[in-house]
Amino acid sequence: MFRRVIAPALALILALMGCGRDVTPSTNTALLSGTMLIRFTTVGPMDFTNYRYAIIFNTSGNGQEPYANAYLTSFLNYSFVWIVGAQNGLSVAPSLDQIFPITNGLGEIGVSVPPSSVQLTTNSNGQNTQFTLQFQRALFYTPVPAATATPTSSIPTAVPTTASQSLWNINVFTIDSNNNILDAGGLGPNDTSFTLQVDTTSAFDNTLPFKKAGAISTASTSAQIAGGEIENQP
């Protein structure tokens, strides 16, 4: 059953993002088969109290990028989101939500994550400007939930997410306490030319995948995305 059904308003979507189940991660540091590792780096020291750092995935296999202007792109390219920090001011621990379009807006449900399936390392570069999130890709190998047709819910219209979908599109956002997206991959929240697609069946180490040269942001340096890294082990 759906946890929530959301009207198509960006502020409401962001209010729900990161409201899934907090996870106390494992301490395993090896990048094992079936695992992805993402390093998220900001210009200034990360502020987990006032900002949320989001990693957005489109695992449907349609090849489209999940952009910050979700309203204009009809939510079609959102599958999952990891959120780190500023979750009701209570926890830095990562939470995972599944996100999917429905006929009257957006559906979202928290994913139950075994502690052994995820590891978060804050201050992973020793400068307080980076965290590292390592997780098992199998967490995303699940179909879009079935919805019961009621006055407040509708049947999902998204393409199911399955293990056979090997091409993932990824973006990153920083979000403030008012649910505003302050920065995103590429040139920022309004950039709809940025594309980051990875093949999860291949081993790779993609450094600095998130920002383009010339990106300008007026946000706090704690919210400005400097870059990052994605590693994958098939």
C-alpha positions in Angstrom: 0.0 0.0 0.0 1.1 3.5 -0.7 2.5 5.5 2.2 1.5 8.7 0.6 0.1 10.1 -2.6 1.4 13.5 -3.5 -0.1 16.3 -5.6 2.2 17.5 -8.4 3.9 20.4 -6.4 7.6 20.4 -6.0 7.6 21.6 -2.4 5.4 18.7 -1.4 7.6 16.2 -3.1 10.7 17.5 -1.4 8.9 17.5 1.9 8.5 13.8 1.6 11.9 13.0 0.2 14.0 11.6 2.9 11.1 10.7 5.2 11.7 7.0 4.7 13.3 4.6 7.1 16.7 5.7 8.6 19.4 3.1 8.3 22.2 2.4 10.7 24.7 1.3 8.2 27.2 -1.6 8.4 30.9 -1.0 8.8 32.0 -3.1 5.8 34.4 -1.1 3.7 35.1 -3.5 0.8 33.4 -2.8 -2.6 31.9 -6.2 -3.2 30.2 -7.6 -6.3 26.8 -6.1 -6.7 27.8 -2.9 -4.9 27.9 0.8 -5.9 29.8 3.5 -4.1 29.0 7.2 -4.4 31.1 10.1 -3.0 29.2 13.4 -2.8 31.5 16.5 -2.4 30.5 20.1 -1.6 32.5 23.3 -1.9 32.4 24.1 1.9 31.9 21.9 4.9 28.8 19.8 4.8 25.9 21.0 7.0 23.8 18.0 7.9 21.6 20.1 10.2 20.3 22.6 7.7 20.6 20.7 4.4 19.6 17.4 2.9 21.9 15.8 0.3 20.0 13.8 -2.2 21.1 11.2 -4.8 18.4 10.6 -7.3 18.2 7.5 -9.5 16.2 6.7 -12.6 16.5 2.9 -12.9 13.6 2.4 -15.3 16.0 1.9 -18.2 14.4 4.7 -20.3 17.7 6.6 -20.4 16.3 9.9 -19.2 17.9 12.1 -16.5 16.0 12.9 -13.2 16.2 16.7 -13.2 15.5 19.1 -10.4 12.5 20.7 -12.2 10.4 17.6 -11.5 7.2 19.4 -12.1 8.0 20.3 -15.7 9.3 16.8 -16.5 6.2 15.1 -15.1 8.1 13.1 -12.5 8.7 10.4 -15.2 12.4 10.0 -14.4 12.4 9.4 -10.7 12.8 5.8 -9.3 14.7 6.0 -6.0 16.4 8.6 -3.8 18.9 8.3 -1.0 18.8 11.2 1.5 21.6 12.1 3.9 21.1 14.7 6.6 18.5 17.2 7.9 15.8 14.6 8.3 13.5 16.4 10.7 16.7 17.6 12.4 17.1 14.2 14.0 19.5 12.0 11.9 22.3 12.0 9.4 21.8 8.3 8.7 20.8 7.6 5.1 17.2 6.8 4.1 15.9 5.3 0.9 12.6 6.1 -0.8 11.1 4.7 -3.9 9.4 7.3 -6.1 7.1 6.8 -9.0 4.5 8.8 -11.0 0.8 8.1 -10.6 -2.1 9.6 -12.4 -2.7 12.4 -10.0 0.9 13.2 -9.0 3.7 11.3 -7.4 3.8 8.2 -5.2 6.5 7.7 -2.6 7.2 4.9 -0.2 10.1 4.3 2.3 12.2 1.2 1.6 13.3 -1.0 4.4 17.0 -1.4 4.2 19.0 -4.1 6.0 21.9 -2.5 7.9 24.3 -4.8 6.1 23.2 -3.4 2.7 24.5 0.2 3.2 27.4 2.1 4.6 27.7 5.8 5.2 31.0 7.5 5.9 30.9 11.2 6.8 34.0 13.3 6.3 35.4 10.7 4.0 38.0 13.1 2.6 39.1 14.5 6.0 38.0 18.1 5.0 34.3 17.8 6.1 33.2 18.4 2.5 32.4 14.8 1.5 30.4 11.8 2.4 30.7 8.3 0.9 27.6 6.1 0.5 28.1 2.5 -0.4 25.1 0.2 -1.0 24.0 -3.0 -2.6 22.3 -2.4 -6.0 19.8 -5.2 -5.3 17.9 -2.7 -3.1 16.6 -1.2 -6.3 15.5 -4.5 -7.9 11.9 -4.2 -7.1 8.8 -3.4 -9.2 6.7 -0.3 -8.8 4.3 -1.0 -5.9 0.7 -1.9 -6.8 -1.8 0.7 -5.6 -5.3 0.1 -4.4 -7.7 2.5 -6.3 -9.2 4.8 -3.7 -10.2 8.4 -3.7 -6.6 9.3 -2.6 -4.6 6.9 -4.7 -4.3 5.8 -8.4 -2.6 3.1 -10.3 1.1 3.8 -11.0 2.1 4.5 -14.6 5.9 4.1 -14.3 7.9 1.4 -16.0 8.7 -1.3 -13.4 12.2 -1.3 -12.0 13.8 -4.7 -12.3 17.2 -6.3 -12.1 17.3 -6.5 -15.9 17.5 -2.7 -16.2 21.2 -2.2 -16.2 21.4 1.5 -17.4 20.9 3.9 -14.5 20.7 7.7 -14.8 21.8 9.6 -11.7 21.6 13.2 -10.4 22.4 14.9 -7.1 20.6 17.7 -5.3 21.1 19.8 -2.2 17.9 20.9 -0.5 17.3 23.4 2.3 14.8 23.3 5.2 12.1 25.0 3.0 12.4 22.2 0.5 14.1 24.4 -2.1 16.7 22.7 -4.4 19.8 24.9 -4.0 22.1 23.0 -6.3 22.1 20.0 -8.7 24.2 18.2 -11.1 25.6 20.0 -14.2 25.1 23.7 -14.0 22.6 23.7 -11.2 18.8 23.2 -10.5 17.7 24.7 -13.9 20.1 22.6 -16.0 18.2 20.2 -18.2 21.2 19.3 -20.4 23.2 17.4 -17.8 23.3 13.7 -18.3 24.9 11.0 -16.1 24.2 7.4 -17.2 26.1 4.4 -15.9 26.0 0.7 -16.9 25.7 -1.3 -13.7 26.9 -4.5 -15.5 30.4 -2.9 -15.9 33.1 -2.2 -13.3 34.0 1.5 -13.4 35.4 4.4 -11.3 33.9 7.7 -12.6 35.5 10.7 -10.9 34.0 14.2 -10.8 30.8 13.2 -12.5 28.4 15.7 -11.1 29.5 19.2 -12.1 30.2 21.1 -15.4 32.9 23.7 -15.8 31.4 27.2 -15.3 28.7 26.2 -12.9 27.7 29.2 -10.7 25.7 29.0 -7.5 24.6 31.7 -5.0 23.9 29.1 -2.3 26.0 28.6 0.8 29.2 26.8 0.1 27.8 24.0 2.3 25.1 23.5 -0.3 27.2 24.0 -3.5 28.1 20.7 -5.2 31.8 20.5 -6.1 31.8 17.0 -7.6 32.1 13.5 -6.5 32.8 10.0 -7.6 30.9 6.8 -8.6 32.4 3.3 -8.3 30.6 0.2 -9.3 31.3 -3.5 -9.0 29.1 -5.8 -11.2 
